[in-house]
Amino acid sequence: MSKVAIVTDSTAYIPAELIAKHNIGVAPAVVIWSGEEYLDGIDITINEFYKRLATDTDLPTTSQPSPGAVKEVYDRALAEGKDVLGIFISEKLSGTIDSARQAKAMLPDANIEIVDTRSVSMGAGWPILKAARAADRGASLAECKAIAERCCDNVGTFFVVDTLEFLARGGRISGAKRFLGTVIQSKPILEVAGTIEGLEQVRTRKKALARLVDLVEERIAGRSPVYLAAIHANDPEAAQQLMEAGKERFNPVETVVSDLSPGVGVHGGPGTVGLAFMAGVE
């Protein structure tokens, strides 16, 4: 029986069947839209969210789970007699880890450890899954944490956005600021490396997606095994095309096609697609 419960936040957006299979606890981020609050992945569907995001002039904002919300997830695991490993979105992109630390402080007698993935979406999801599978095999809290940290050192996330508008309006532009004011038709390629960094601009979407695969290959640098996720904001066709290109190029041992959660998609905007990989971790 597992001695460790894995907890994360909803921005990883690991497919629901894997969340259920590995009994991963999820603290939902909050989407705030026209004065109403929606729990990420619970109160608003993916299709509803992106359809509205494409047309609503009022851009939603997001907020990290409250300390109380994270504590509730901790409490459920602790009630089963388990230690807790929290693995969360990059601290430079969200205040979620601060909420996680505050929740831990409310439970001074519990065995709780926290890991900053320095990533988001399935860039965080792969370390979470690897740690959860180790927990399923009976690994200790220290062992699961060490596995997660090693995985975080070997992941990468790249994506293409149709426009920088949503990143700019949401305040997440950071390292991509240099793209503002440039050719409007070009498609920016961005990387999550703690923060969101602008890498290149490519003239067309088709060429940008092809270049994205090349960049992933450069980062993988021949390491194996490769775990690969195609991630998308309401563009499953483009995500599947990316996945097929990735399968042909990298021969991954495991693949996932995943939506971008509302908590992340609000910043990338509709049509955002990307690849998140983990390489060289057995």
SULCORVEN-V584622 format. One line per field, one symbol per residue. phi: phi as a letter, one per 20 degrees, with the letter a starting at -180 (. if undefined). psi: psi as a letter, one per 20 degrees, with the letter a starting at -180 (. if undefined). burial: + if it has 16 or more other ideal C-beta (glycine too) atoms within 10 Angstrom, else -. A space follows every 50 residues. Layout:
phi->???
psi->???
burial->???
//
This chain:
phi->.fdcdecbdffflfggffgfgdleeceffdddclnddcfgmcebfgffff ffffcffeffdccfgfgfffggfggffffendfcdeccggfedbegffff ffffffcfeeecccceflbblffeffgfffffffffenffgfffffffff fffcdbccbddfbegffffemdflfegfefnegfffdfdccecndededb ccfcfgfffffgfffffffflnfbfddccecbdmbfffffffffffffed lfebcbdcfefgfdffeengnfcacccccndf
psi->qpipppqariihlpqhhhgggjlpppoprppooliqppppjgiprggggh ghhihpioprrqqqqqhhhghhgghhghhjkqrpoporqphiiqjghghh ghhghimhiqnpqppoikarbihhhghggghhhghhijqrghggghgghg ghikrqpqqpqhqjghgghijjgdijhiipjaphiqoqpqpomfaoppgr pqgqgghghghggghggghhliqqrpppppqqnkmhghghgggghgghhi lqiqqppqqpqhhghhhhrqipqrppqpqjo.
burial->-++++++++++++++--++--++++++++++-+----++++--+-+--++ --+------+-++++-+-+++-++--++---++++++++++-++-++-++ +-++-----++++++++++++++++++++++++++---+-+-+++-+++- ++-+++++++++-+-++--+-++-++--+------+++++++++-+-+++ ++--+--++-+++-++--++-----++++++++++--++--++-++---+ -+---++++++++++++++++++++++++-+-
//
